[in-house]
Amino acid sequence: MSFASMARSACASSFAQGGKALSRLKCLLALALGTVSLPSFANGGEANLVLPNLNDPALATFFGGMTGSTLLSYGLIICVLGLVFGAVIYAQVKKMPVHRSMAEVSELIYETCKTYMITQGKFLLILEAFIAVVIVIYFGFVAQNAQGGAGLPASEVALILAFSLIGIAGSYGVAWFGIRINTLANSRTAFASLEGKAFPVYAIPMKSGISIGMLLISTELLIMLCILLFIPESLAGKCFIGFAIGESLGAAALRIAGGIFTKIADIGSDLMKIVFGIKEDDARNPGVIADCVGDNAGDSVGPTADGFETYGVTGVALISFIMLAVPEATVQVQLLVWLFVMRVMMIIASGISYIGNETVMKAIYGAKERFNFEAPLTSLVWVTSIVSLILTFIVSKALIGSIAINGVVYADLWWQLSVIITFGTLAGAIIPEVVKVFTSVHSRHVREVVTASREGGASLNILAGLTAGNFSAFWMGVIIVALMTGAYLVSQGELAQVINPDHGSTMAAVFSFGLVAFGFLGMGPVTIAVDSYGPVTDNAQSVYELSMIETIPGIEAEVKKDFGIALDFSKAKDLLEENDGAGNTFKATAKPVLIGTAVVGAATMVFSIIFLLTDGLNTNVQNLSMLYPPFLLGLISGGATIFWFSGASMQAVSTGAYRAVEYIKQNMKLDEGSTKASLEDSKKVVAICTEYAQKGMFNIFLAVFFGTLACAFVEPFFFIGYLVSLAIIGLYQAVFMANAGGAWDNAKKIVETELRAKGTDLHAAVVIGDTVGDPFKDTSSVAMNPIIKFTTLFGLLAVEMGVGMVANGQQTLAYVLAGVCLLINMFFVYRSFYGMRIEVMPSAK
């Protein structure tokens, strides 16, 4: 019995027994939903895809007779080994030497992070309730069941809901692991710097990062392989969608909240350097602990959850496309197995590359007192890219080198698919190089920001940073278009011949774009690793200062006795500062990779929706035109949403920072004898950051949730235009903001480390510029990635419901629901500004 039938039966029973008014109201709602139409798509919607039987040797075999299921089962072993690799590195970091004063600080940061994460976990469950309602309505009352009727059995709906929760738990769990190992690594890095040797100051954050990267990607792939191998083919596609929506929700919420939290704390802490003329991370500043927590909430929790979601959603987009666009089951199996084997090989490539790169870098830099910290990170990225490229060609040749479809051998398909992925793999290395041109401490653009600040102060500092951001967005667009063009040209070979008999050229082009996004993530563990490097280096400086290790009586003799280290405080601080600059740069390089992946992956998912709406590109294609008013209006609306989101997220930061600065200024104790802020004052600043992070996230999420429903219900091609605009404008806005912020951040680092000009007017100017860049790079820009993907994924369920209503003569109902959702959306849009604004004090009379 379907879920919808069960609901009707339960309602009839309730009325017969004279149920209460509330239960009757609920039943009427369920009955109404049960009559809301089947989708008009002949084969069901994107969430109703039936995967081919990978265990059927009649469809395809590999390596001399092995079925797809058998081959992919070995991938589970690789995933487990990836988890073990991450766990071993974690254990190594935990065992590293650290002085108790530094360990106490890092544990305080972690305990505060734990409180924040528990609070966010509860909040995520509230947000999941909104998503669960739509999932239950769609799969329980609308989705096509095996008998051709409406609504799946309750057990199947429950399984899909369970995978949405697994998606949230995955994003949340890897984020928690990230803050745990990062807060171990920050104190170990700070302690390692005391010896005055550079290599350990690099190696420890790198160990922490690769541990997160390997565990994250292995966990993600393990879950997806389990769905593919152990869930029935008729349910696997639905479970993939549920899982992807859950992880997308988790990433969006953690990215938004983390971005708001960290920048409130960062601005509140940084401005004290100007207001009171105190040093960086002064222990007397109650905002410093919040800043350290924010480094993890924003620069560890957010990116880790985002990376988990990006890897999964891109895979789901490609799976959906293969199932929709490729009619031949044999081709479906070949492409699915090839895709997942490539994913498995990328874990191996990252592990090999990390071990090899570390061995060589230690031989080169291990004995040096100073070196450019960016050099080994750059080397790792390029080595991984090259190893991934080589393995891609070797494995593709072995797997599909002699692929035969309907008796025709396609001898060139293996290398053409490999070349297409290679464009994405190269993007993972080329994009960081382009980003460094605009954000590195060695960049001419960043030095231009410093030069402009000398005479023009904060004003010209800000203008120079905006210039760098704008130029970077242009060049990023050039790079992405060039790589996608290359992929498109190669796709017109044998891929176009095998993928679809009617629209091979178009289908192959779109599939190639998805594979470029897939290639972006080809070195996923390393991309996550270099991104996670930043919060450790940032925290290490703070741990050093907050430990006040320099003031501990007899510390030199104690450390010499216990650890055999001769202390060099001056060199230690210089090394930590320089390494933080490298961390800033590589945090900046990872952002456009994740953002670019979101946009290209979302484009593949959008095309899957288009394919359904046009009955395989055979009808209504004229509606995908500027001449079709709803489509044009959708394009305009999507762009407007990007600018609302940018403003709303910065509004939350601005108001929260105002409150934090207000509190810190009132409670800063700089009198003689005061050595550090009280724990109570520090916790209060953390509470302020958490309060405004949650308020901002709640308003933004519900505005996005109801806005997506409104756009999907009003008209399907309006929604397509909305998604296209959201992705494209979001890409450029995000890259501009991220790289402008990176330029401001490292301009400050140059003034502090190279020019040693702390406390000067120049320093004040670059600090102000950095506070402008903070919400640019770490709040608004980075959260566009999960927002774009969440809207696309969640919207596909909503648009199918909307189309189904219209097909069954319920156009008026669709418009009413669109209107109601739009009103709720505008309420939360209003709240995101005017409910979050800084209250204006009444003027004195």
Buried (B, 14 or more C-beta within 10 A) or exposed (E): EBBBBBBBEBBEEBEEEEBEEEBBEBBEEBBEBBBBBBBBBEBBBBBBBBBBBBBBEEBBBBEEEBBBBBBBBEBBEBBEBBBEBBBEBBEEBEEBEBBEBBBBBBEBBBEBBBBBBEBBBEBBEEBBEBBBEBBBBBBBBBBBBEEEEBBBBBEBBBBBBBBBBBBBBBBBBBBBBBBBBBBBBBBBBBBBBBBBBBBBBBBBBBBBBBBBBBBBBBBBBBBBBBBBBEBEBBBBBBBBBBBBBBBBBBBBBBBBBBBBBBBBBBBBBBBBBBEBEBBBBBBBBBBBBBBBBBBBBBBBBBBBBBBBBBBBBBBBBBBBBBBBBBEBBBBBBBBBBBBBBBBBBBBBBBBBBBEBBBEEBBEBBEEEEEBBBBBBBBBBBBBBBBBBBEBBBEBBEEBBBEBEBEEEEBEBBBBBBBBBBBBBBBBBBBBBBBBBBBBBBBBEBBBBBBBBBBEBBBEBBBEBBBBBBBBBBEBBBEBBEEBBEBBBEBBBBBBBBBBBEEBBBBBBBBBBBBBBBBBBBBBBBBBBBBBBBBBBBBBBBBBBBBBBBBEBEEBBEBBEEEBEBEBBBEBBBBBBBBBBBBBBBBBBBBBBBBBBBBBBBBBBBBBBBBBBBBBBBEEBEEBBEEEBBBBBBBBEBBBEBBEBBBBBBBBBBBBBBBBBBEBBBEBBBEEEEEEBBEEEBBBBBBBBBBBBBBBBBBBBBBBBBBBBBBBBBBBBBBBBBBBBBBBBBBBBBBBBBBBBBBBBBBBBBBBBBBBEBBEEEBBBBBBBBBBBBBBBBBBBBBBBBBBBBBBBBBBBBBBBBBBBBBBBEBEEBBBEBBEBBBEBBBBBBEBBBEBBEEEEEEEEE
